[in-house]
């Protein structure tokens, strides 16, 4: 009993230590899981902007806030007869479209010459024909032609890109990009008559303020961007597909976009400059990209 | 002192309880972080297939295994003069392309009539003109025309889709899809003359066996898919963009694709069936998708 009495303060001390340890651990693990996940993601994907993540991944959802996408369950089905061509025409069309698209290149030298806004309107309309998860059409295309705003975009992008090149990207990635002769100076952001900033809506907001799920929003908006690139090429315009790292939140605020929208891509758009050059890259052959079973 | 002596067993018991609690907690948190992340992701994005994730997120990387994408740092730059049209022609072309693309719809009723393989070749070539992060071209298009393989694909997809509809997707999502009259019966997988399975290469494997980083591979392949959809529409063919949940690994093994490839999309391709119908959906207006600054 005397021994036990002697042990009591030791036990009390041990208890305090263990409780302290539990408290510290719980503080560590009670950081929002989103933040932890982001951090571990950054380790593996240094080139992925936090703002590029689907919001569905990183925000906590109040299930009650999410409503069904559309009340029109009983949408009528209508007959559909798309254009159809004879085999010869089909073959010729597929060849011609390939020839046109195969001339597309990412161009960093853009002419300041003006481009009719109506052409841009048609291109955005065309991008808006893309399919999307549950037909949510989760895209916003911000077209910037105002010189002052373009310059603000440039300042934001160049500031972050310099940090990216100097610190975030790592030697390997900078080395991988060297052949494109890219760096953080983005003159085209001032020069191009239009900047198209493509935002994905990570969720929708209905007129009654409720949120709706945007399934596969990043894939949907990227598909839409592919159709936009085809449309630009078809019109004789050029761009370079950029994903400015860590600029999303600043650009979103500059352009007054709501919090459910995240910047996915930034495209400077115009005619190619007369002196435009591109790296002499080749594309893979058909047998390197297609497998027939 | 007597009081303390009496307290000793209580303190000892408390100590045991606290230590037991710490032990249980540490077992819970010592599950691999990757698994935790996947699990928490599943909570927030029930429709995202584990196999759809960038491998760069979920695999551990041995940095030494990763090499630079291309040794040709000093790739020559060459002059580039893309097609250019007068304003009137440009406007007309952009309008015509919009009209064509605006007729595109996701079609679930596909005719069994044969389609020349050369058209499919041109369409895949066209998809391969998409831009990609650091020009890694991280795509593989598996074109399935063999009836037995198409049927195997159907069996895999229907089996998983039935589970998806019954268990994984949740009432809300099933409800959201009701207007499309979709369910787990996918007759078109047998009927369509071609299935195009689009795989993203989450990393590349060089001839020497080393791995190369595929930056933004999911976005790149999705852009490529957008150009593919434009090309199908241009040729007078139809498809429906599907992302079969949880079928990726089984389909990858069926089609003998390597572990660095993950299924992103499955497109059944052919002419529209004579009796094809589509839900009477509308697209958003220009002012609902475009903001001009």
Boltz contact constraints between the chains, C-beta under 6 A:
constraints:
  - contact:
      token1: [A, 1]
      token2: [B, 5]
      max_distance: 6.0
  - contact:
      token1: [A, 4]
      token2: [B, 5]
      max_distance: 6.0
  - contact:
      token1: [A, 4]
      token2: [B, 8]
      max_distance: 6.0
  - contact:
      token1: [A, 5]
      token2: [B, 1]
      max_distance: 6.0
  - contact:
      token1: [A, 5]
      token2: [B, 4]
      max_distance: 6.0
  - contact:
      token1: [A, 5]
      token2: [B, 5]
      max_distance: 6.0
  - contact:
      token1: [A, 8]
      token2: [B, 4]
      max_distance: 6.0
  - contact:
      token1: [A, 8]
      token2: [B, 8]
      max_distance: 6.0
  - contact:
      token1: [A, 11]
      token2: [B, 11]
      max_distance: 6.0
  - contact:
      token1: [A, 11]
      token2: [B, 12]
      max_distance: 6.0
  - contact:
      token1: [A, 11]
      token2: [B, 15]
      max_distance: 6.0
  - contact:
      token1: [A, 12]
      token2: [B, 11]
      max_distance: 6.0
  - contact:
      token1: [A, 14]
      token2: [B, 15]
      max_distance: 6.0
  - contact:
      token1: [A, 15]
      token2: [B, 14]
      max_distance: 6.0
  - contact:
      token1: [A, 15]
      token2: [B, 15]
      max_distance: 6.0
  - contact:
      token1: [A, 18]
      token2: [B, 18]
      max_distance: 6.0
  - contact:
      token1: [A, 22]
      token2: [B, 22]
      max_distance: 6.0
  - contact:
      token1: [A, 33]
      token2: [B, 40]
      max_distance: 6.0
  - contact:
      token1: [A, 37]
      token2: [B, 37]
      max_distance: 6.0
  - contact:
      token1: [A, 44]
      token2: [B, 56]
      max_distance: 6.0
  - contact:
      token1: [A, 44]
      token2: [B, 57]
      max_distance: 6.0
  - contact:
      token1: [A, 45]
      token2: [B, 56]
      max_distance: 6.0
  - contact:
      token1: [A, 47]
      token2: [B, 215]
      max_distance: 6.0
  - contact:
      token1: [A, 56]
      token2: [B, 44]
      max_distance: 6.0
  - contact:
      token1: [A, 56]
      token2: [B, 45]
      max_distance: 6.0
  - contact:
      token1: [A, 57]
      token2: [B, 44]
      max_distance: 6.0
  - contact:
      token1: [A, 68]
      token2: [B, 175]
      max_distance: 6.0
  - contact:
      token1: [A, 68]
      token2: [B, 176]
      max_distance: 6.0
  - contact:
      token1: [A, 69]
      token2: [B, 176]
      max_distance: 6.0
  - contact:
      token1: [A, 72]
      token2: [B, 179]
      max_distance: 6.0
  - contact:
      token1: [A, 73]
      token2: [B, 178]
      max_distance: 6.0
  - contact:
      token1: [A, 73]
      token2: [B, 179]
      max_distance: 6.0
  - contact:
      token1: [A, 75]
      token2: [B, 179]
      max_distance: 6.0
  - contact:
      token1: [A, 75]
      token2: [B, 279]
      max_distance: 6.0
  - contact:
      token1: [A, 75]
      token2: [B, 280]
      max_distance: 6.0
  - contact:
      token1: [A, 76]
      token2: [B, 280]
      max_distance: 6.0
  - contact:
      token1: [A, 77]
      token2: [B, 277]
      max_distance: 6.0
  - contact:
      token1: [A, 77]
      token2: [B, 279]
      max_distance: 6.0
  - contact:
      token1: [A, 78]
      token2: [B, 280]
      max_distance: 6.0
  - contact:
      token1: [A, 79]
      token2: [B, 277]
      max_distance: 6.0
  - contact:
      token1: [A, 80]
      token2: [B, 105]
      max_distance: 6.0
  - contact:
      token1: [A, 80]
      token2: [B, 276]
      max_distance: 6.0
  - contact:
      token1: [A, 80]
      token2: [B, 277]
      max_distance: 6.0
  - contact:
      token1: [A, 80]
      token2: [B, 278]
      max_distance: 6.0
  - contact:
      token1: [A, 82]
      token2: [B, 103]
      max_distance: 6.0
  - contact:
      token1: [A, 82]
      token2: [B, 238]
      max_distance: 6.0
  - contact:
      token1: [A, 82]
      token2: [B, 272]
      max_distance: 6.0
  - contact:
      token1: [A, 83]
      token2: [B, 236]
      max_distance: 6.0
  - contact:
      token1: [A, 84]
      token2: [B, 236]
      max_distance: 6.0
  - contact:
      token1: [A, 85]
      token2: [B, 236]
      max_distance: 6.0
  - contact:
      token1: [A, 87]
      token2: [B, 116]
      max_distance: 6.0
  - contact:
      token1: [A, 90]
      token2: [B, 119]
      max_distance: 6.0
  - contact:
      token1: [A, 90]
      token2: [B, 235]
      max_distance: 6.0
  - contact:
      token1: [A, 90]
      token2: [B, 236]
      max_distance: 6.0
  - contact:
      token1: [A, 91]
      token2: [B, 118]
      max_distance: 6.0
  - contact:
      token1: [A, 91]
      token2: [B, 119]
      max_distance: 6.0
  - contact:
      token1: [A, 93]
      token2: [B, 234]
      max_distance: 6.0
  - contact:
      token1: [A, 93]
      token2: [B, 235]
      max_distance: 6.0
  - contact:
      token1: [A, 94]
      token2: [B, 119]
      max_distance: 6.0
  - contact:
      token1: [A, 94]
      token2: [B, 122]
      max_distance: 6.0
  - contact:
      token1: [A, 94]
      token2: [B, 123]
      max_distance: 6.0
  - contact:
      token1: [A, 94]
      token2: [B, 235]
      max_distance: 6.0
  - contact:
      token1: [A, 95]
      token2: [B, 122]
      max_distance: 6.0
  - contact:
      token1: [A, 97]
      token2: [B, 126]
      max_distance: 6.0
  - contact:
      token1: [A, 97]
      token2: [B, 231]
      max_distance: 6.0
  - contact:
      token1: [A, 97]
      token2: [B, 234]
      max_distance: 6.0
  - contact:
      token1: [A, 98]
      token2: [B, 122]
      max_distance: 6.0
  - contact:
      token1: [A, 98]
      token2: [B, 125]
      max_distance: 6.0
  - contact:
      token1: [A, 98]
      token2: [B, 126]
      max_distance: 6.0
  - contact:
      token1: [A, 101]
      token2: [B, 126]
      max_distance: 6.0
  - contact:
      token1: [A, 101]
      token2: [B, 129]
      max_distance: 6.0
  - contact:
      token1: [A, 102]
      token2: [B, 129]
      max_distance: 6.0
  - contact:
      token1: [A, 103]
      token2: [B, 82]
      max_distance: 6.0
  - contact:
      token1: [A, 104]
      token2: [B, 129]
      max_distance: 6.0
  - contact:
      token1: [A, 105]
      token2: [B, 80]
      max_distance: 6.0
  - contact:
      token1: [A, 106]
      token2: [B, 131]
      max_distance: 6.0
  - contact:
      token1: [A, 116]
      token2: [B, 87]
      max_distance: 6.0
  - contact:
      token1: [A, 118]
      token2: [B, 91]
      max_distance: 6.0
  - contact:
      token1: [A, 119]
      token2: [B, 90]
      max_distance: 6.0
  - contact:
      token1: [A, 119]
      token2: [B, 91]
      max_distance: 6.0
  - contact:
      token1: [A, 119]
      token2: [B, 94]
      max_distance: 6.0
  - contact:
      token1: [A, 122]
      token2: [B, 94]
      max_distance: 6.0
  - contact:
      token1: [A, 122]
      token2: [B, 95]
      max_distance: 6.0
  - contact:
      token1: [A, 122]
      token2: [B, 98]
      max_distance: 6.0
  - contact:
      token1: [A, 123]
      token2: [B, 94]
      max_distance: 6.0
  - contact:
      token1: [A, 124]
      token2: [B, 290]
      max_distance: 6.0
  - contact:
      token1: [A, 125]
      token2: [B, 98]
      max_distance: 6.0
  - contact:
      token1: [A, 125]
      token2: [B, 286]
      max_distance: 6.0
  - contact:
      token1: [A, 126]
      token2: [B, 97]
      max_distance: 6.0
  - contact:
      token1: [A, 126]
      token2: [B, 98]
      max_distance: 6.0
  - contact:
      token1: [A, 126]
      token2: [B, 101]
      max_distance: 6.0
  - contact:
      token1: [A, 128]
      token2: [B, 289]
      max_distance: 6.0
  - contact:
      token1: [A, 129]
      token2: [B, 101]
      max_distance: 6.0
  - contact:
      token1: [A, 129]
      token2: [B, 102]
      max_distance: 6.0
  - contact:
      token1: [A, 129]
      token2: [B, 104]
      max_distance: 6.0
  - contact:
      token1: [A, 131]
      token2: [B, 106]
      max_distance: 6.0
  - contact:
      token1: [A, 131]
      token2: [B, 241]
      max_distance: 6.0
  - contact:
      token1: [A, 134]
      token2: [B, 176]
      max_distance: 6.0
  - contact:
      token1: [A, 135]
      token2: [B, 281]
      max_distance: 6.0
  - contact:
      token1: [A, 137]
      token2: [B, 284]
      max_distance: 6.0
  - contact:
      token1: [A, 139]
      token2: [B, 289]
      max_distance: 6.0
  - contact:
      token1: [A, 141]
      token2: [B, 289]
      max_distance: 6.0
  - contact:
      token1: [A, 141]
      token2: [B, 290]
      max_distance: 6.0
  - contact:
      token1: [A, 142]
      token2: [B, 291]
      max_distance: 6.0
  - contact:
      token1: [A, 143]
      token2: [B, 292]
      max_distance: 6.0
  - contact:
      token1: [A, 144]
      token2: [B, 293]
      max_distance: 6.0
  - contact:
      token1: [A, 146]
      token2: [B, 293]
      max_distance: 6.0
  - contact:
      token1: [A, 149]
      token2: [B, 293]
      max_distance: 6.0
  - contact:
      token1: [A, 175]
      token2: [B, 68]
      max_distance: 6.0
  - contact:
      token1: [A, 176]
      token2: [B, 68]
      max_distance: 6.0
  - contact:
      token1: [A, 176]
      token2: [B, 69]
      max_distance: 6.0
  - contact:
      token1: [A, 176]
      token2: [B, 134]
      max_distance: 6.0
  - contact:
      token1: [A, 178]
      token2: [B, 73]
      max_distance: 6.0
  - contact:
      token1: [A, 179]
      token2: [B, 72]
      max_distance: 6.0
  - contact:
      token1: [A, 179]
      token2: [B, 73]
      max_distance: 6.0
  - contact:
      token1: [A, 179]
      token2: [B, 75]
      max_distance: 6.0
  - contact:
      token1: [A, 215]
      token2: [B, 47]
      max_distance: 6.0
  - contact:
      token1: [A, 219]
      token2: [B, 222]
      max_distance: 6.0
  - contact:
      token1: [A, 222]
      token2: [B, 219]
      max_distance: 6.0
  - contact:
      token1: [A, 222]
      token2: [B, 222]
      max_distance: 6.0
  - contact:
      token1: [A, 222]
      token2: [B, 223]
      max_distance: 6.0
  - contact:
      token1: [A, 223]
      token2: [B, 222]
      max_distance: 6.0
  - contact:
      token1: [A, 223]
      token2: [B, 225]
      max_distance: 6.0
  - contact:
      token1: [A, 223]
      token2: [B, 226]
      max_distance: 6.0
  - contact:
      token1: [A, 225]
      token2: [B, 223]
      max_distance: 6.0
  - contact:
      token1: [A, 226]
      token2: [B, 223]
      max_distance: 6.0
  - contact:
      token1: [A, 226]
      token2: [B, 226]
      max_distance: 6.0
  - contact:
      token1: [A, 226]
      token2: [B, 227]
      max_distance: 6.0
  - contact:
      token1: [A, 227]
      token2: [B, 226]
      max_distance: 6.0
  - contact:
      token1: [A, 227]
      token2: [B, 230]
      max_distance: 6.0
  - contact:
      token1: [A, 230]
      token2: [B, 227]
      max_distance: 6.0
  - contact:
      token1: [A, 230]
      token2: [B, 230]
      max_distance: 6.0
  - contact:
      token1: [A, 231]
      token2: [B, 97]
      max_distance: 6.0
  - contact:
      token1: [A, 234]
      token2: [B, 93]
      max_distance: 6.0
  - contact:
      token1: [A, 234]
      token2: [B, 97]
      max_distance: 6.0
  - contact:
      token1: [A, 235]
      token2: [B, 90]
      max_distance: 6.0
  - contact:
      token1: [A, 235]
      token2: [B, 93]
      max_distance: 6.0
  - contact:
      token1: [A, 235]
      token2: [B, 94]
      max_distance: 6.0
  - contact:
      token1: [A, 236]
      token2: [B, 83]
      max_distance: 6.0
  - contact:
      token1: [A, 236]
      token2: [B, 84]
      max_distance: 6.0
  - contact:
      token1: [A, 236]
      token2: [B, 85]
      max_distance: 6.0
  - contact:
      token1: [A, 236]
      token2: [B, 90]
      max_distance: 6.0
  - contact:
      token1: [A, 238]
      token2: [B, 82]
      max_distance: 6.0
  - contact:
      token1: [A, 241]
      token2: [B, 131]
      max_distance: 6.0
  - contact:
      token1: [A, 272]
      token2: [B, 82]
      max_distance: 6.0
  - contact:
      token1: [A, 276]
      token2: [B, 80]
      max_distance: 6.0
  - contact:
      token1: [A, 277]
      token2: [B, 77]
      max_distance: 6.0
  - contact:
      token1: [A, 277]
      token2: [B, 79]
      max_distance: 6.0
  - contact:
      token1: [A, 277]
      token2: [B, 80]
      max_distance: 6.0
  - contact:
      token1: [A, 278]
      token2: [B, 80]
      max_distance: 6.0
  - contact:
      token1: [A, 279]
      token2: [B, 75]
      max_distance: 6.0
  - contact:
      token1: [A, 279]
      token2: [B, 77]
      max_distance: 6.0
  - contact:
      token1: [A, 280]
      token2: [B, 75]
      max_distance: 6.0
  - contact:
      token1: [A, 280]
      token2: [B, 76]
      max_distance: 6.0
  - contact:
      token1: [A, 280]
      token2: [B, 78]
      max_distance: 6.0
  - contact:
      token1: [A, 281]
      token2: [B, 135]
      max_distance: 6.0
  - contact:
      token1: [A, 284]
      token2: [B, 137]
      max_distance: 6.0
  - contact:
      token1: [A, 286]
      token2: [B, 125]
      max_distance: 6.0
  - contact:
      token1: [A, 289]
      token2: [B, 128]
      max_distance: 6.0
  - contact:
      token1: [A, 289]
      token2: [B, 141]
      max_distance: 6.0
  - contact:
      token1: [A, 290]
      token2: [B, 124]
      max_distance: 6.0
  - contact:
      token1: [A, 290]
      token2: [B, 141]
      max_distance: 6.0
  - contact:
      token1: [A, 291]
      token2: [B, 142]
      max_distance: 6.0
  - contact:
      token1: [A, 292]
      token2: [B, 143]
      max_distance: 6.0
  - contact:
      token1: [A, 293]
      token2: [B, 144]
      max_distance: 6.0
  - contact:
      token1: [A, 293]
      token2: [B, 146]
      max_distance: 6.0
  - contact:
      token1: [A, 293]
      token2: [B, 149]
      max_distance: 6.0
